[in-house]
Amino acid sequence: MIARKFFLRFADALLVALLITMIAKAGWLDEIDLRICDKFYQEAGEKNSDIVVIGIDKVTLSKLGPNSSISRRDMARAISYLNNNVPNERPAVIGIDALFTGENPADTEGDSLLVDAASQFGNVVIGSEADLDAEVFSLENSNPFASWNKTWPLISSFPALDAVVDIGHINAPNELDGITRHDLLFVNITERGKLYSFARVIYEKWCHYKNLTPKPPPETESNGIYYLSFTAKSYSSGYNFWDLLEGTISSKVYRDKIVLIGPYAPGMQDSFPTSLDRSDLMYGVDIHANAIQAFQNGKFLYEAGQNEQLTILFLLTYVMEFSFRRGKMKYVIGGWLSIALGWLMLCQILRQQGIMLHVAWIPLSASLIFLGAVATNYILAREENEQVTATFGRYVDPAVMIQLLNGGSKSIELGGELKNIAVLFVDIRGFTTMSEELSPTTVVEILNRYLTLTTECIRKYHGTLDKFVGDCTMAFWNAPLPQENSVELACRAALDMIAGSEKLGAELMTRYGRKISFGVGIHWGSAVVGNIGTSFRMDYTAIGDTVNTAARLEANAPGGTILISRAVADILGSRANVTSLGNTIKLKGKSEDFEILKLNSLNGFEGEKF
């Protein structure tokens, strides 16, 4: 038997671990994991003041005319101004995030001006692109990184410009969720082999200008893809391209710095959501600036192997499932928190070592297994509760028992809540006189018969039996669980009590020569309902004016009579056959106009025979 239980636990843990590992491998956890990883591994920092962005923004486009593009003449003017405005105060590097493909036969002079300006100091880097085959690329969209293992032709500037500038590619890898978090160190070009990125070429040129040894680039596979740690959303100098053409930018802004010129307006289709901030698009020229600063820092995060992480996930989920199933909840909770928080701590430690893990895989899996363990324990506890209910249900009202079982320890704490309830009091008329004349054994027998009658009526109509006080019974409706027809249920219970007492009274007259009857009072209103007493002795009961009023109605009810308040009668409406007694009966604590009514019957209702 023990071996069989062990085998079942082993098989259960194995299946759960395999299932969760397959889910992770299939990418079904990617969306939440990537979101958490973006928050965990990306955080804004201090941007390098050596990098300055001058954007081609809305103001620039409006000054240059509607639907205009930046002409080669204008770019030549911008380069000349930066390099010649103040002698010996030019930028270290001028990076232009734009393509100038093919000569312009309509403005050959503009081409010449751009070539002359770019060649003057040799500090200009121009963007270029790998010419991807759109059809091939779309076929590989299930793995968007796969295309970068291939070799592609180059889209570059016109030859005369290419001869006097450095070029770097401006391609970016697509990602399945559309969020930019990787960059391409290089692309494989048919004509020249590896072509390094626009940002890497600028960085190495800046190092040459500063007489620095370039820091090693990140290690990549053959596709050149690496994880980009973003630093800042914007490297804008506060000036735009039009200010450059107007000559209003001081050399202090750009002297010995990296100046990047590129699109900085939404309509130019060069802005992307990034892992630094998914909700705020980042312009392409700022992404290049972040990459340059990453090269300057020389610290990169490397993603741990997928297969290795899947193996760890399988082993941990197996251990969790095997240990959590049917374990004590305090140990299950402790194990869940230890594994989830421990994994987050490990992610933080390895992050300092430059290693990235899937942050959400283990905490998510631990939480799923924890919830499964909770569900299992709940089912087992429910079975135990059913046994408890069967054992103690005869002593405690079922509604209260259910609330205690479902509410756990909270339900047995002291305290209450304000609720509208229907309160019923029923008392035996003539019992005191009879108890003085009959033997104690007979008195107890008769009392038990009456209390059994009232209890069965209360339970039949789903009331909560509050207490017995001598020969008096108190019950209420609409608590602990809400009931739509609580007032009618209370009144039906009262009518059944009156009908049952008549038969029982006739039997007592025959046996003992004594006849007794019931007086009932019912009121509807607000009362405090809950556990009242001390930590070692409490009752689930109701207190308040509504309870007192119901008790006083019962105290004034003759034998065989049900007295109700106007609040009860109004709720019953046309269903009730009542006789108004007006204010002929005075209740303690109530005003002179408090109306009392006698409930005769309910339409379509026949009291149950006992």
Secondary structure, 3 states (H helix, E strand, C coil): CHHHHHHHHHHHHHHHHHHHHHHHHCCCCHHHHHHHHHHHHCCCCCCCCCEEEEEECHHHHHHHCCCCCCCHHHHHHHHHHHHHCCCCCCCCEEEECCCCCCCCCCCHHHHHHHHHHHHCCCCEEEEEEECCCHHHHHHCCCCCCHHHHCEECEECCCHHHHCCCEEEECCCCCCCCCCECEEECEEEECCCEEEEEHHHHHHHHHHHHHCCCCCCCCCCCCCCEEECCCCCCCCEEEEEHHHHHHCCCCHHHHCCCEEEEEECCHHHCCEEEECCEEEEEEEHHHHHHHHHHHHHHCCCCEECCHHHHHHHHHHHHHHHHHHHCCCCHHHHHHHHHHHHHHHHHHHHHHHHCCEECCCCHHHHHHHHHHHHHHHHHHHHHHHHHHHHHHHHCCCCCHHHHHHHHHHHHHHHCCEEEEEEEEEEEEEEECHHHHHHHCCHHHHHHHHHHHHHHHHHHHHHCCCEEEEEECCEEEEEECCCCCCCCHHHHHHHHHHHHHHHHHHHHHHHHHHHCCCCEEEEEEEEEEEEEEEEECCCCEEEEEECHHHHHHHHHHHCCCCCEEEEEHHHHHHHHHHEEEEECCCCCCCCCCCCCCCEEEEEEECCCCCCCC
